[in-house]
């Protein structure tokens, strides 16, 4: 199901729900090697902050 828009649709809906319910901080994590997921998060408006091991 790669590149069919399902991930962006799901993430956008989740972010909308989070904002509607009063949350002000949203964090996301991906495997550093997963280029498509990183690009997706950047496209939606996430910013790179740090790398955490664990």
PDBQT receptor file of N, H, CA, C and O in Angstrom, charges set to zero:
ATOM      1  N   UNK A   1       0.809  -1.210   0.000  1.00  0.00    +0.000 N 
ATOM      2  CA  UNK A   1       0.000   0.000   0.000  1.00  0.00    +0.000 C 
ATOM      3  C   UNK A   1       0.849   1.270   0.000  1.00  0.00    +0.000 C 
ATOM      4  O   UNK A   1       0.357   2.347   0.337  1.00  0.00    +0.000 OA
ATOM      5  N   UNK A   2       2.105   1.148  -0.372  1.00  0.00    +0.000 N 
ATOM      6  H   UNK A   2       2.505   0.273  -0.646  1.00  0.00    +0.000 HD
ATOM      7  CA  UNK A   2       3.000   2.293  -0.388  1.00  0.00    +0.000 C 
ATOM      8  C   UNK A   2       2.560   3.319  -1.425  1.00  0.00    +0.000 C 
ATOM      9  O   UNK A   2       2.153   2.975  -2.534  1.00  0.00    +0.000 OA
ATOM     10  N   UNK A   3       2.653   4.587  -1.035  1.00  0.00    +0.000 N 
ATOM     11  H   UNK A   3       2.984   4.867  -0.134  1.00  0.00    +0.000 HD
ATOM     12  CA  UNK A   3       2.382   5.737  -1.921  1.00  0.00    +0.000 C 
ATOM     13  C   UNK A   3       0.939   5.807  -2.420  1.00  0.00    +0.000 C 
ATOM     14  O   UNK A   3       0.693   6.261  -3.537  1.00  0.00    +0.000 OA
ATOM     15  N   UNK A   4      -0.010   5.363  -1.606  1.00  0.00    +0.000 N 
ATOM     16  H   UNK A   4       0.190   4.994  -0.699  1.00  0.00    +0.000 HD
ATOM     17  CA  UNK A   4      -1.416   5.459  -1.988  1.00  0.00    +0.000 C 
ATOM     18  C   UNK A   4      -2.164   6.495  -1.159  1.00  0.00    +0.000 C 
ATOM     19  O   UNK A   4      -3.369   6.677  -1.333  1.00  0.00    +0.000 OA
ATOM     20  N   UNK A   5      -1.460   7.174  -0.259  1.00  0.00    +0.000 N 
ATOM     21  H   UNK A   5      -0.481   7.026  -0.118  1.00  0.00    +0.000 HD
ATOM     22  CA  UNK A   5      -2.073   8.244   0.507  1.00  0.00    +0.000 C 
ATOM     23  C   UNK A   5      -2.712   7.826   1.818  1.00  0.00    +0.000 C 
ATOM     24  O   UNK A   5      -3.249   8.665   2.541  1.00  0.00    +0.000 OA
ATOM     25  N   UNK A   6      -2.660   6.535   2.135  1.00  0.00    +0.000 N 
ATOM     26  H   UNK A   6      -2.224   5.853   1.547  1.00  0.00    +0.000 HD
ATOM     27  CA  UNK A   6      -3.302   6.073   3.371  1.00  0.00    +0.000 C 
ATOM     28  C   UNK A   6      -2.627   6.642   4.615  1.00  0.00    +0.000 C 
ATOM     29  O   UNK A   6      -3.306   7.034   5.564  1.00  0.00    +0.000 OA
ATOM     30  N   UNK A   7      -1.312   6.687   4.616  1.00  0.00    +0.000 N 
ATOM     31  H   UNK A   7      -0.760   6.368   3.845  1.00  0.00    +0.000 HD
ATOM     32  CA  UNK A   7      -0.585   7.161   5.799  1.00  0.00    +0.000 C 
ATOM     33  C   UNK A   7      -0.859   8.635   6.058  1.00  0.00    +0.000 C 
ATOM     34  O   UNK A   7      -1.130   9.022   7.194  1.00  0.00    +0.000 OA
ATOM     35  N   UNK A   8      -0.791   9.451   5.032  1.00  0.00    +0.000 N 
ATOM     36  H   UNK A   8      -0.571   9.137   4.109  1.00  0.00    +0.000 HD
ATOM     37  CA  UNK A   8      -1.029  10.882   5.231  1.00  0.00    +0.000 C 
ATOM     38  C   UNK A   8      -2.465  11.141   5.673  1.00  0.00    +0.000 C 
ATOM     39  O   UNK A   8      -2.713  12.024   6.494  1.00  0.00    +0.000 OA
ATOM     40  N   UNK A   9      -3.398  10.384   5.140  1.00  0.00    +0.000 N 
ATOM     41  H   UNK A   9      -3.197   9.667   4.473  1.00  0.00    +0.000 HD
ATOM     42  CA  UNK A   9      -4.801  10.528   5.546  1.00  0.00    +0.000 C 
ATOM     43  C   UNK A   9      -4.979  10.160   7.017  1.00  0.00    +0.000 C 
ATOM     44  O   UNK A   9      -5.654  10.870   7.762  1.00  0.00    +0.000 OA
ATOM     45  N   UNK A  10      -4.380   9.066   7.426  1.00  0.00    +0.000 N 
ATOM     46  H   UNK A  10      -3.832   8.489   6.821  1.00  0.00    +0.000 HD
ATOM     47  CA  UNK A  10      -4.499   8.621   8.818  1.00  0.00    +0.000 C 
ATOM     48  C   UNK A  10      -3.804   9.583   9.775  1.00  0.00    +0.000 C 
ATOM     49  O   UNK A  10      -4.347   9.913  10.830  1.00  0.00    +0.000 OA
ATOM     50  N   UNK A  11      -2.617  10.027   9.414  1.00  0.00    +0.000 N 
ATOM     51  H   UNK A  11      -2.177   9.759   8.558  1.00  0.00    +0.000 HD
ATOM     52  CA  UNK A  11      -1.878  10.934  10.291  1.00  0.00    +0.000 C 
ATOM     53  C   UNK A  11      -2.588  12.280  10.400  1.00  0.00    +0.000 C 
ATOM     54  O   UNK A  11      -2.689  12.841  11.491  1.00  0.00    +0.000 OA
ATOM     55  N   UNK A  12      -3.076  12.796   9.286  1.00  0.00    +0.000 N 
ATOM     56  H   UNK A  12      -2.994  12.341   8.400  1.00  0.00    +0.000 HD
ATOM     57  CA  UNK A  12      -3.784  14.072   9.306  1.00  0.00    +0.000 C 
ATOM     58  C   UNK A  12      -5.033  13.994  10.175  1.00  0.00    +0.000 C 
ATOM     59  O   UNK A  12      -5.304  14.911  10.951  1.00  0.00    +0.000 OA
ATOM     60  N   UNK A  13      -5.790  12.921  10.055  1.00  0.00    +0.000 N 
ATOM     61  H   UNK A  13      -5.570  12.177   9.424  1.00  0.00    +0.000 HD
ATOM     62  CA  UNK A  13      -6.991  12.745  10.882  1.00  0.00    +0.000 C 
ATOM     63  C   UNK A  13      -6.622  12.640  12.358  1.00  0.00    +0.000 C 
ATOM     64  O   UNK A  13      -7.311  13.193  13.215  1.00  0.00    +0.000 OA
ATOM     65  N   UNK A  14      -5.548  11.940  12.648  1.00  0.00    +0.000 N 
ATOM     66  H   UNK A  14      -4.988  11.492  11.951  1.00  0.00    +0.000 HD
ATOM     67  CA  UNK A  14      -5.102  11.799  14.036  1.00  0.00    +0.000 C 
ATOM     68  C   UNK A  14      -4.670  13.144  14.603  1.00  0.00    +0.000 C 
ATOM     69  O   UNK A  14      -5.018  13.480  15.735  1.00  0.00    +0.000 OA
ATOM     70  N   UNK A  15      -3.922  13.909  13.834  1.00  0.00    +0.000 N 
ATOM     71  H   UNK A  15      -3.639  13.636  12.914  1.00  0.00    +0.000 HD
ATOM     72  CA  UNK A  15      -3.483  15.234  14.286  1.00  0.00    +0.000 C 
ATOM     73  C   UNK A  15      -4.682  16.142  14.520  1.00  0.00    +0.000 C 
ATOM     74  O   UNK A  15      -4.717  16.869  15.513  1.00  0.00    +0.000 OA
ATOM     75  N   UNK A  16      -5.658  16.113  13.632  1.00  0.00    +0.000 N 
ATOM     76  H   UNK A  16      -5.630  15.523  12.826  1.00  0.00    +0.000 HD
ATOM     77  CA  UNK A  16      -6.878  16.911  13.822  1.00  0.00    +0.000 C 
ATOM     78  C   UNK A  16      -7.562  16.542  15.128  1.00  0.00    +0.000 C 
ATOM     79  O   UNK A  16      -7.977  17.425  15.879  1.00  0.00    +0.000 OA
ATOM     80  N   UNK A  17      -7.686  15.248  15.409  1.00  0.00    +0.000 N 
ATOM     81  H   UNK A  17      -7.349  14.531  14.798  1.00  0.00    +0.000 HD
ATOM     82  CA  UNK A  17      -8.328  14.794  16.643  1.00  0.00    +0.000 C 
ATOM     83  C   UNK A  17      -7.537  15.269  17.857  1.00  0.00    +0.000 C 
ATOM     84  O   UNK A  17      -8.117  15.736  18.837  1.00  0.00    +0.000 OA
ATOM     85  N   UNK A  18      -6.228  15.149  17.790  1.00  0.00    +0.000 N 
ATOM     86  H   UNK A  18      -5.757  14.770  16.994  1.00  0.00    +0.000 HD
ATOM     87  CA  UNK A  18      -5.368  15.569  18.906  1.00  0.00    +0.000 C 
ATOM     88  C   UNK A  18      -5.565  17.055  19.193  1.00  0.00    +0.000 C 
ATOM     89  O   UNK A  18      -5.728  17.446  20.349  1.00  0.00    +0.000 OA
ATOM     90  N   UNK A  19      -5.551  17.882  18.157  1.00  0.00    +0.000 N 
ATOM     91  H   UNK A  19      -5.419  17.565  17.217  1.00  0.00    +0.000 HD
ATOM     92  CA  UNK A  19      -5.730  19.324  18.335  1.00  0.00    +0.000 C 
ATOM     93  C   UNK A  19      -7.114  19.655  18.879  1.00  0.00    +0.000 C 
ATOM     94  O   UNK A  19      -7.252  20.516  19.748  1.00  0.00    +0.000 OA
ATOM     95  N   UNK A  20      -8.139  18.974  18.370  1.00  0.00    +0.000 N 
ATOM     96  H   UNK A  20      -8.027  18.274  17.664  1.00  0.00    +0.000 HD
ATOM     97  CA  UNK A  20      -9.511  19.213  18.820  1.00  0.00    +0.000 C 
ATOM     98  C   UNK A  20      -9.700  18.853  20.289  1.00  0.00    +0.000 C 
ATOM     99  O   UNK A  20     -10.604  19.375  20.942  1.00  0.00    +0.000 OA
ATOM    100  N   UNK A  21      -8.870  17.980  20.807  1.00  0.00    +0.000 N 
ATOM    101  H   UNK A  21      -8.136  17.556  20.277  1.00  0.00    +0.000 HD
ATOM    102  CA  UNK A  21      -8.997  17.536  22.189  1.00  0.00    +0.000 C 
ATOM    103  C   UNK A  21      -7.998  18.212  23.122  1.00  0.00    +0.000 C 
ATOM    104  O   UNK A  21      -7.730  17.708  24.212  1.00  0.00    +0.000 OA
ATOM    105  N   UNK A  22      -7.453  19.341  22.705  1.00  0.00    +0.000 N 
ATOM    106  H   UNK A  22      -7.671  19.750  21.820  1.00  0.00    +0.000 HD
ATOM    107  CA  UNK A  22      -6.695  20.203  23.592  1.00  0.00    +0.000 C 
ATOM    108  C   UNK A  22      -5.218  19.906  23.776  1.00  0.00    +0.000 C 
ATOM    109  O   UNK A  22      -4.568  20.523  24.620  1.00  0.00    +0.000 OA
ATOM    110  N   UNK A  23      -4.688  18.998  23.023  1.00  0.00    +0.000 N 
ATOM    111  H   UNK A  23      -5.216  18.497  22.337  1.00  0.00    +0.000 HD
ATOM    112  CA  UNK A  23      -3.256  18.714  23.152  1.00  0.00    +0.000 C 
ATOM    113  C   UNK A  23      -2.469  19.759  22.359  1.00  0.00    +0.000 C 
ATOM    114  O   UNK A  23      -2.911  20.207  21.300  1.00  0.00    +0.000 OA
ATOM    115  N   UNK A  24      -1.306  20.141  22.877  1.00  0.00    +0.000 N 
ATOM    116  H   UNK A  24      -0.947  19.777  23.737  1.00  0.00    +0.000 HD
ATOM    117  CA  UNK A  24      -0.523  21.175  22.207  1.00  0.00    +0.000 C 
ATOM    118  C   UNK A  24       0.824  20.678  21.691  1.00  0.00    +0.000 C 
ATOM    119  O   UNK A  24       1.516  21.400  20.973  1.00  0.00    +0.000 OA
ATOM    120  N   UNK A  25       1.200  19.459  22.049  1.00  0.00    +0.000 N 
ATOM    121  H   UNK A  25       0.638  18.872  22.632  1.00  0.00    +0.000 HD
ATOM    122  CA  UNK A  25       2.480  18.916  21.610  1.00  0.00    +0.000 C 
ATOM    123  C   UNK A  25       2.263  17.545  20.993  1.00  0.00    +0.000 C 
ATOM    124  O   UNK A  25       1.620  16.677  21.585  1.00  0.00    +0.000 OA
ATOM    125  N   UNK A  26       2.797  17.363  19.815  1.00  0.00    +0.000 N 
ATOM    126  H   UNK A  26       3.319  18.067  19.334  1.00  0.00    +0.000 HD
ATOM    127  CA  UNK A  26       2.697  16.080  19.128  1.00  0.00    +0.000 C 
ATOM    128  C   UNK A  26       4.101  15.649  18.745  1.00  0.00    +0.000 C 
ATOM    129  O   UNK A  26       4.838  16.405  18.112  1.00  0.00    +0.000 OA
ATOM    130  N   UNK A  27       4.470  14.443  19.126  1.00  0.00    +0.000 N 
ATOM    131  H   UNK A  27       3.872  13.828  19.641  1.00  0.00    +0.000 HD
ATOM    132  CA  UNK A  27       5.775  13.896  18.769  1.00  0.00    +0.000 C 
ATOM    133  C   UNK A  27       5.581  12.684  17.873  1.00  0.00    +0.000 C 
ATOM    134  O   UNK A  27       4.593  11.959  17.989  1.00  0.00    +0.000 OA
ATOM    135  N   UNK A  28       6.529  12.478  16.985  1.00  0.00    +0.000 N 
ATOM    136  H   UNK A  28       7.332  13.067  16.890  1.00  0.00    +0.000 HD
ATOM    137  CA  UNK A  28       6.494  11.311  16.103  1.00  0.00    +0.000 C 
ATOM    138  C   UNK A  28       7.883  10.706  16.061  1.00  0.00    +0.000 C 
ATOM    139  O   UNK A  28       8.885  11.412  16.183  1.00  0.00    +0.000 OA
ATOM    140  N   UNK A  29       7.936   9.406  15.890  1.00  0.00    +0.000 N 
ATOM    141  H   UNK A  29       7.123   8.833  15.791  1.00  0.00    +0.000 HD
ATOM    142  CA  UNK A  29       9.219   8.727  15.783  1.00  0.00    +0.000 C 
ATOM    143  C   UNK A  29       9.218   7.766  14.611  1.00  0.00    +0.000 C 
ATOM    144  O   UNK A  29       8.225   7.089  14.345  1.00  0.00    +0.000 OA
ATOM    145  N   UNK A  30      10.329   7.714  13.923  1.00  0.00    +0.000 N 
ATOM    146  H   UNK A  30      11.136   8.263  14.139  1.00  0.00    +0.000 HD
ATOM    147  CA  UNK A  30      10.481   6.783  12.808  1.00  0.00    +0.000 C 
ATOM    148  C   UNK A  30      11.882   6.203  12.830  1.00  0.00    +0.000 C 
ATOM    149  O   UNK A  30      12.799   6.777  13.418  1.00  0.00    +0.000 OA
ATOM    150  N   UNK A  31      12.034   5.076  12.191  1.00  0.00    +0.000 N 
ATOM    151  H   UNK A  31      11.290   4.610  11.713  1.00  0.00    +0.000 HD
ATOM    152  CA  UNK A  31      13.351   4.487  12.005  1.00  0.00    +0.000 C 
ATOM    153  C   UNK A  31      14.159   5.441  11.124  1.00  0.00    +0.000 C 
ATOM    154  O   UNK A  31      13.681   5.837  10.061  1.00  0.00    +0.000 OA
ATOM    155  N   UNK A  32      15.367   5.819  11.537  1.00  0.00    +0.000 N 
ATOM    156  H   UNK A  32      15.755   5.497  12.401  1.00  0.00    +0.000 HD
ATOM    157  CA  UNK A  32      16.172   6.762  10.751  1.00  0.00    +0.000 C 
ATOM    158  C   UNK A  32      16.417   6.318   9.309  1.00  0.00    +0.000 C 
ATOM    159  O   UNK A  32      16.685   7.151   8.444  1.00  0.00    +0.000 OA
ATOM    160  N   UNK A  33      16.330   5.036   9.049  1.00  0.00    +0.000 N 
ATOM    161  H   UNK A  33      16.113   4.358   9.752  1.00  0.00    +0.000 HD
ATOM    162  CA  UNK A  33      16.552   4.525   7.696  1.00  0.00    +0.000 C 
ATOM    163  C   UNK A  33      15.292   4.581   6.826  1.00  0.00    +0.000 C 
ATOM    164  O   UNK A  33      15.359   4.341   5.621  1.00  0.00    +0.000 OA
ATOM    165  N   UNK A  34      14.156   4.895   7.429  1.00  0.00    +0.000 N 
ATOM    166  H   UNK A  34      14.101   5.090   8.409  1.00  0.00    +0.000 HD
ATOM    167  CA  UNK A  34      12.889   4.911   6.698  1.00  0.00    +0.000 C 
ATOM    168  C   UNK A  34      12.673   6.290   6.057  1.00  0.00    +0.000 C 
ATOM    169  O   UNK A  34      11.995   7.153   6.615  1.00  0.00    +0.000 OA
ATOM    170  N   UNK A  35      13.254   6.465   4.898  1.00  0.00    +0.000 N 
ATOM    171  H   UNK A  35      13.804   5.764   4.445  1.00  0.00    +0.000 HD
ATOM    172  CA  UNK A  35      13.227   7.749   4.200  1.00  0.00    +0.000 C 
ATOM    173  C   UNK A  35      11.811   8.208   3.868  1.00  0.00    +0.000 C 
ATOM    174  O   UNK A  35      11.499   9.390   4.014  1.00  0.00    +0.000 OA
ATOM    175  N   UNK A  36      10.956   7.300   3.427  1.00  0.00    +0.000 N 
ATOM    176  H   UNK A  36      11.210   6.340   3.309  1.00  0.00    +0.000 HD
ATOM    177  CA  UNK A  36       9.591   7.689   3.059  1.00  0.00    +0.000 C 
ATOM    178  C   UNK A  36       8.809   8.220   4.257  1.00  0.00    +0.000 C 
ATOM    179  O   UNK A  36       8.074   9.200   4.132  1.00  0.00    +0.000 OA
ATOM    180  N   UNK A  37       8.963   7.584   5.415  1.00  0.00    +0.000 N 
ATOM    181  H   UNK A  37       9.560   6.789   5.517  1.00  0.00    +0.000 HD
ATOM    182  CA  UNK A  37       8.258   8.052   6.607  1.00  0.00    +0.000 C 
ATOM    183  C   UNK A  37       8.776   9.412   7.052  1.00  0.00    +0.000 C 
ATOM    184  O   UNK A  37       7.995  10.270   7.462  1.00  0.00    +0.000 OA
ATOM    185  N   UNK A  38      10.076   9.610   6.973  1.00  0.00    +0.000 N 
ATOM    186  H   UNK A  38      10.710   8.912   6.639  1.00  0.00    +0.000 HD
ATOM    187  CA  UNK A  38      10.643  10.915   7.337  1.00  0.00    +0.000 C 
ATOM    188  C   UNK A  38      10.123  12.003   6.400  1.00  0.00    +0.000 C 
ATOM    189  O   UNK A  38       9.763  13.088   6.858  1.00  0.00    +0.000 OA
ATOM    190  N   UNK A  39      10.077  11.732   5.108  1.00  0.00    +0.000 N 
ATOM    191  H   UNK A  39      10.369  10.851   4.736  1.00  0.00    +0.000 HD
ATOM    192  CA  UNK A  39       9.568  12.706   4.141  1.00  0.00    +0.000 C 
ATOM    193  C   UNK A  39       8.095  13.008   4.384  1.00  0.00    +0.000 C 
ATOM    194  O   UNK A  39       7.658  14.151   4.247  1.00  0.00    +0.000 OA
ATOM    195  N   UNK A  40       7.335  11.984   4.745  1.00  0.00    +0.000 N 
ATOM    196  H   UNK A  40       7.690  11.056   4.856  1.00  0.00    +0.000 HD
ATOM    197  CA  UNK A  40       5.918  12.166   5.029  1.00  0.00    +0.000 C 
ATOM    198  C   UNK A  40       5.717  13.108   6.208  1.00  0.00    +0.000 C 
ATOM    199  O   UNK A  40       4.897  14.024   6.139  1.00  0.00    +0.000 OA
ATOM    200  N   UNK A  41       6.457  12.890   7.283  1.00  0.00    +0.000 N 
ATOM    201  H   UNK A  41       7.123  12.147   7.339  1.00  0.00    +0.000 HD
ATOM    202  CA  UNK A  41       6.318  13.746   8.458  1.00  0.00    +0.000 C 
ATOM    203  C   UNK A  41       6.722  15.186   8.155  1.00  0.00    +0.000 C 
ATOM    204  O   UNK A  41       6.077  16.122   8.629  1.00  0.00    +0.000 OA
ATOM    205  N   UNK A  42       7.768  15.369   7.380  1.00  0.00    +0.000 N 
ATOM    206  H   UNK A  42       8.291  14.608   6.995  1.00  0.00    +0.000 HD
ATOM    207  CA  UNK A  42       8.186  16.718   6.997  1.00  0.00    +0.000 C 
ATOM    208  C   UNK A  42       7.104  17.377   6.145  1.00  0.00    +0.000 C 
ATOM    209  O   UNK A  42       6.810  18.560   6.314  1.00  0.00    +0.000 OA
ATOM    210  N   UNK A  43       6.520  16.618   5.241  1.00  0.00    +0.000 N 
ATOM    211  H   UNK A  43       6.759  15.656   5.103  1.00  0.00    +0.000 HD
ATOM    212  CA  UNK A  43       5.449  17.132   4.372  1.00  0.00    +0.000 C 
ATOM    213  C   UNK A  43       4.252  17.615   5.189  1.00  0.00    +0.000 C 
ATOM    214  O   UNK A  43       3.623  18.616   4.844  1.00  0.00    +0.000 OA
ATOM    215  N   UNK A  44       3.944  16.913   6.254  1.00  0.00    +0.000 N 
ATOM    216  H   UNK A  44       4.454  16.100   6.534  1.00  0.00    +0.000 HD
ATOM    217  CA  UNK A  44       2.809  17.268   7.100  1.00  0.00    +0.000 C 
ATOM    218  C   UNK A  44       3.129  18.469   7.993  1.00  0.00    +0.000 C 
ATOM    219  O   UNK A  44       2.220  19.139   8.483  1.00  0.00    +0.000 OA
ATOM    220  N   UNK A  45       4.417  18.741   8.203  1.00  0.00    +0.000 N 
ATOM    221  H   UNK A  45       5.156  18.197   7.805  1.00  0.00    +0.000 HD
ATOM    222  CA  UNK A  45       4.782  19.909   9.001  1.00  0.00    +0.000 C 
ATOM    223  C   UNK A  45       5.605  19.623  10.233  1.00  0.00    +0.000 C 
ATOM    224  O   UNK A  45       5.894  20.533  11.010  1.00  0.00    +0.000 OA
ATOM    225  N   UNK A  46       5.992  18.366  10.428  1.00  0.00    +0.000 N 
ATOM    226  H   UNK A  46       5.757  17.627   9.797  1.00  0.00    +0.000 HD
ATOM    227  CA  UNK A  46       6.850  18.040  11.558  1.00  0.00    +0.000 C 
ATOM    228  C   UNK A  46       8.256  18.564  11.293  1.00  0.00    +0.000 C 
ATOM    229  O   UNK A  46       8.677  18.689  10.143  1.00  0.00    +0.000 OA
ATOM    230  N   UNK A  47       8.977  18.870  12.370  1.00  0.00    +0.000 N 
ATOM    231  H   UNK A  47       8.635  18.768  13.304  1.00  0.00    +0.000 HD
ATOM    232  CA  UNK A  47      10.358  19.316  12.282  1.00  0.00    +0.000 C 
ATOM    233  C   UNK A  47      11.253  18.326  12.990  1.00  0.00    +0.000 C 
ATOM    234  O   UNK A  47      10.870  17.755  14.011  1.00  0.00    +0.000 OA
ATOM    235  N   UNK A  48      12.447  18.117  12.455  1.00  0.00    +0.000 N 
ATOM    236  H   UNK A  48      12.759  18.580  11.626  1.00  0.00    +0.000 HD
ATOM    237  CA  UNK A  48      13.417  17.238  13.096  1.00  0.00    +0.000 C 
ATOM    238  C   UNK A  48      13.906  17.899  14.369  1.00  0.00    +0.000 C 
ATOM    239  O   UNK A  48      14.264  19.077  14.367  1.00  0.00    +0.000 OA
ATOM    240  N   UNK A  49      13.922  17.142  15.453  1.00  0.00    +0.000 N 
ATOM    241  H   UNK A  49      13.631  16.186  15.454  1.00  0.00    +0.000 HD
ATOM    242  CA  UNK A  49      14.360  17.681  16.732  1.00  0.00    +0.000 C 
ATOM    243  C   UNK A  49      15.597  16.971  17.249  1.00  0.00    +0.000 C 
ATOM    244  O   UNK A  49      16.594  17.615  17.578  1.00  0.00    +0.000 OA
ATOM    245  N   UNK A  50      15.541  15.647  17.323  1.00  0.00    +0.000 N 
ATOM    246  H   UNK A  50      14.732  15.124  17.056  1.00  0.00    +0.000 HD
ATOM    247  CA  UNK A  50      16.677  14.913  17.874  1.00  0.00    +0.000 C 
ATOM    248  C   UNK A  50      16.587  13.444  17.490  1.00  0.00    +0.000 C 
ATOM    249  O   UNK A  50      15.573  12.965  16.982  1.00  0.00    +0.000 OA
ATOM    250  N   UNK A  51      17.671  12.758  17.749  1.00  0.00    +0.000 N 
ATOM    251  H   UNK A  51      18.495  13.147  18.162  1.00  0.00    +0.000 HD
ATOM    252  CA  UNK A  51      17.724  11.313  17.563  1.00  0.00    +0.000 C 
ATOM    253  C   UNK A  51      17.811  10.683  18.937  1.00  0.00    +0.000 C 
ATOM    254  O   UNK A  51      18.676  11.033  19.739  1.00  0.00    +0.000 OA
ATOM    255  N   UNK A  52      16.914   9.756  19.203  1.00  0.00    +0.000 N 
ATOM    256  H   UNK A  52      16.211   9.472  18.551  1.00  0.00    +0.000 HD
ATOM    257  CA  UNK A  52      16.912   9.057  20.485  1.00  0.00    +0.000 C 
ATOM    258  C   UNK A  52      17.165   7.585  20.245  1.00  0.00    +0.000 C 
ATOM    259  O   UNK A  52      16.603   6.995  19.323  1.00  0.00    +0.000 OA
ATOM    260  N   UNK A  53      17.995   7.001  21.056  1.00  0.00    +0.000 N 
ATOM    261  H   UNK A  53      18.452   7.480  21.805  1.00  0.00    +0.000 HD
ATOM    262  CA  UNK A  53      18.297   5.579  20.949  1.00  0.00    +0.000 C 
ATOM    263  C   UNK A  53      17.421   4.824  21.930  1.00  0.00    +0.000 C 
ATOM    264  O   UNK A  53      17.386   5.147  23.117  1.00  0.00    +0.000 OA
ATOM    265  N   UNK A  54      16.723   3.833  21.441  1.00  0.00    +0.000 N 
ATOM    266  H   UNK A  54      16.752   3.571  20.477  1.00  0.00    +0.000 HD
ATOM    267  CA  UNK A  54      15.976   3.067  22.399  1.00  0.00    +0.000 C 
ATOM    268  C   UNK A  54      14.682   2.615  21.947  1.00  0.00    +0.000 C 
ATOM    269  O   UNK A  54      13.965   1.950  22.694  1.00  0.00    +0.000 OA
TER     270      UNK A  54
